[in-house]
């Protein structure tokens, strides 16, 4: 039955098979290389020590704000990285976080355990502390969202550079003509 009806088993040329298999697939996250290493060598033993709640980020740690994008845009710590905690959190954490750098979380206390588990699942186990959003100080950075009409107006101005950070297959499905594609996971290389 499989030989007769499975498309993959009907392709006899290896290059064609690989091409067909990979067509439309998203880019593999950068953490896949780390996962290969961890799968080969085994992960370090995890500690179940409680992650301490603090009132300031750890020196030198990357600050990961797990709130949704609208709450982040309203006010966030300078230099923090917004990775909303949802089902794609581990994927984006793996794309954007450095395995050699400590992590400091901005998250509600009741979510710390599940966020830690998500990070542990991809080998990012260096969370050194967290801050509940209610403890954020009064002096925060913010940014404004703009309407489609305003964005369209700004795109006619040469002083603006429009960046589309979506995956390659999303870009290929359609994009703004004036936009430049720099997939978010590779943005720091652009």
C-alpha positions as CSV (number, residue, x, y, z in Angstrom):
1,X,0.0,0.0,0.0
2,X,2.8,2.5,1.0
3,X,4.8,1.7,-2.2
4,X,1.7,2.3,-4.3
5,X,0.3,5.4,-2.6
6,X,3.1,7.2,-0.6
7,X,4.5,9.9,-2.8
8,X,7.9,9.8,-1.1
9,X,8.4,6.1,-2.0
10,X,7.7,6.7,-5.6
11,X,10.7,9.0,-6.1
12,X,13.8,7.1,-7.0
13,X,16.3,10.0,-7.5
14,X,17.9,11.1,-4.2
15,X,18.3,14.7,-5.2
16,X,14.7,15.0,-6.3
17,X,13.6,13.3,-3.1
18,X,15.6,15.7,-0.9
19,X,14.3,18.7,-2.9
20,X,10.6,17.5,-2.6
21,X,11.0,16.8,1.1
22,X,12.5,20.2,1.9
23,X,10.3,22.3,-0.4
24,X,8.2,24.6,1.8
25,X,9.9,23.6,5.0
26,X,10.8,26.4,7.4
27,X,14.5,27.2,8.1
28,X,15.9,24.9,10.8
29,X,16.4,26.9,14.0
30,X,20.0,27.5,15.1
31,X,19.4,25.5,18.2
32,X,19.2,22.3,16.2
33,X,23.0,22.1,16.1
34,X,23.0,22.4,19.9
35,X,20.4,19.7,20.2
36,X,22.5,17.3,18.1
37,X,25.4,17.9,20.5
38,X,23.2,17.4,23.5
39,X,21.7,14.2,22.0
40,X,25.2,12.8,21.3
41,X,26.9,13.8,24.6
42,X,23.9,13.9,26.9
43,X,22.5,17.0,28.6
44,X,24.0,18.2,31.9
45,X,22.1,17.2,35.0
46,X,19.3,19.7,35.6
47,X,18.9,21.3,39.0
48,X,15.5,21.9,40.5
49,X,16.7,24.8,42.5
50,X,14.1,27.5,42.6
51,X,14.7,30.4,40.2
52,X,15.0,33.4,42.4
53,X,12.7,36.4,42.1
54,X,14.7,39.6,41.8
55,X,14.0,43.3,41.4
56,X,16.8,43.9,38.9
57,X,18.2,41.8,36.0
58,X,21.4,39.8,36.4
59,X,24.5,41.6,35.2
60,X,25.4,40.4,31.7
61,X,22.3,38.2,31.3
62,X,20.0,38.4,28.3
63,X,16.7,39.7,29.5
64,X,13.8,37.7,28.0
65,X,10.4,39.3,28.4
66,X,7.8,36.6,28.0
67,X,4.8,38.9,27.9
68,X,2.7,39.3,24.7
69,X,3.9,41.9,22.2
70,X,1.3,44.5,23.0
71,X,2.2,44.5,26.7
72,X,5.9,44.6,25.8
73,X,5.4,47.6,23.5
74,X,3.6,49.5,26.2
75,X,6.7,49.3,28.5
76,X,9.8,47.1,28.8
77,X,13.3,47.1,30.2
78,X,15.9,48.7,27.9
79,X,17.7,46.0,26.0
80,X,15.2,43.2,26.7
81,X,14.2,40.7,24.1
82,X,10.5,40.0,23.7
83,X,9.8,36.3,23.1
84,X,6.1,35.9,24.1
85,X,5.4,32.7,26.0
86,X,3.1,30.7,23.7
87,X,3.5,27.4,21.7
88,X,6.3,28.8,19.6
89,X,8.3,30.1,22.5
90,X,10.9,27.2,22.5
91,X,11.4,27.6,18.8
92,X,12.1,31.4,19.0
93,X,14.2,31.0,22.2
94,X,16.3,28.5,20.3
95,X,16.7,30.8,17.4
96,X,17.5,33.9,19.4
97,X,19.2,33.0,22.7
98,X,22.9,32.2,23.2
99,X,23.7,28.9,25.0
100,X,26.7,30.5,26.6
101,X,24.9,33.5,28.1
102,X,22.8,33.6,31.3
103,X,19.0,34.2,31.0
104,X,16.9,36.6,33.1
105,X,13.1,36.3,32.7
106,X,10.3,38.8,32.9
107,X,7.3,36.6,33.6
108,X,4.5,36.1,36.0
109,X,5.5,34.0,39.0
110,X,2.9,31.2,38.2
111,X,4.4,30.8,34.7
112,X,8.1,30.4,35.7
113,X,7.9,26.6,36.0
114,X,6.4,26.1,32.6
115,X,8.8,28.6,30.9
116,X,11.8,26.9,32.6
117,X,10.5,23.5,31.3
118,X,10.2,24.9,27.7
119,X,13.8,26.3,27.9
120,X,15.2,23.1,29.5
121,X,13.6,21.1,26.6
122,X,16.0,22.7,24.2
123,X,19.0,22.8,26.5
124,X,18.7,26.5,27.6
125,X,19.0,25.8,31.3
126,X,20.9,28.8,32.5
127,X,18.0,30.9,33.9
128,X,19.5,32.8,36.8
129,X,16.5,34.9,38.0
130,X,13.2,36.4,37.1
131,X,11.2,39.5,37.7
132,X,7.4,39.6,37.8
133,X,6.0,42.2,35.5
134,X,4.4,43.9,38.5
135,X,7.9,44.6,39.7
136,X,9.0,46.5,36.6
137,X,10.2,50.0,37.4
138,X,8.5,53.1,36.3
139,X,11.1,54.2,33.7
140,X,10.5,51.8,30.8
141,X,11.1,52.0,27.1
142,X,8.1,51.7,24.7
143,X,7.3,51.8,21.1
144,X,4.3,52.8,19.1
145,X,2.4,50.6,16.7
146,X,1.3,52.3,13.5
147,X,-1.6,51.8,11.1
148,X,-1.3,50.2,7.7
149,X,-2.1,53.6,6.1
150,X,0.8,55.3,8.1
151,X,3.2,52.4,7.2
152,X,2.2,52.8,3.5
153,X,2.9,56.5,3.8
154,X,6.3,56.0,5.4
155,X,7.4,53.5,2.8
156,X,7.5,56.2,0.2
157,X,10.2,58.0,2.3
158,X,13.7,56.9,1.5
159,X,14.7,57.4,5.1
160,X,12.9,54.2,6.1
161,X,14.0,50.7,5.4
162,X,11.2,48.1,5.6
163,X,12.2,44.8,7.1
164,X,10.1,41.6,6.7
165,X,11.3,39.2,9.4
166,X,9.0,36.2,8.5
167,X,10.2,32.8,7.4
168,X,11.3,32.2,3.8
169,X,8.1,30.3,2.9
170,X,6.0,33.1,4.3
171,X,8.0,35.7,2.3
172,X,7.5,33.6,-0.9
173,X,3.8,33.5,-0.3
174,X,3.6,37.2,-0.6
175,X,5.3,40.4,0.7
176,X,5.3,44.1,0.5
177,X,7.2,45.1,-2.7
178,X,9.4,47.7,-0.9
179,X,10.3,45.3,1.9
180,X,13.7,43.7,2.5
181,X,13.7,40.1,3.7
182,X,15.8,39.4,6.8
183,X,14.4,36.3,8.6
184,X,14.2,37.1,12.4
185,X,16.5,34.2,13.3
186,X,19.2,35.6,11.0
187,X,18.6,39.3,11.7
188,X,21.8,39.8,13.6
189,X,23.7,38.6,10.5
190,X,22.2,41.1,8.2
